[in-house]
Amino acid sequence: MAIAQSNSDDQKKKHLKDKIEQIRKQLLEAAIERKSLTDEKVILISQELDHHLLKFQREKRK
């Protein structure tokens, strides 16, 4: 059972890494498009990225 749990955890981490990379790209594109790091859309994407980064850090601690 431990092996199945480990595979599940690895899949979660990979999914989170992929999601983080996707959001990072969105953030970069939005910052370039809006020409501002304080634009509302840029901030919202940044907050979403922060959320997923924290989730990833919690998963790594397990």
N, C-alpha and C positions, 0 to 999 in steps of 0.2 A: 504493500500500500504506500510505503514511503516513496518508492520510485514514481508511482503515478502522481503523487502530490508534488514531487520535485519537477516532473514534466509540466504539470499544470502551472506551477510557479514560474518556470522558465518561459512558458507561453505567455503568461501575464506580463512578465518583464519585457519580452520581445514586443508584444502589442503596445505596451506603454512607450518603449523606445521609438517605435514607428510613429506613434501618435505625437510624441514630443517633436520628432523631426519634422513632421507635417506642419505642426503649429509654428515651429521655428521659421519655416519657409514662409508661412502666411504672415508672420510678424515682420519679417524682413521686407516682403513685398508691400505690405501696408505702410510701413515706415517710409519706404522709397516713394511710393505713390502719393502719400499724404504730405511728404517732406516735413514731417514733424513727429517727434517721439511723444508729444503730449496730446496728440489728436485722440479723440474719444475711441475711435475704432482701434487704434494702435494700443491704447491702454487696455481695452477689453481683451484683445488677443494676448497681450502680455500677462494679464491676470489668469487667463485660461492656461497659458504655458506654465505659470507658477504653480497652479493647481496640479497639473499633471506631473511636474517635476517633484513636488512633494509626495505624490502618490508613489512615484518610482522610488524615491528615497526610502519610504516606508516598506516597500516590497523588498528592497535590498537588505534591510535589517532582519528580515525573517530568516 
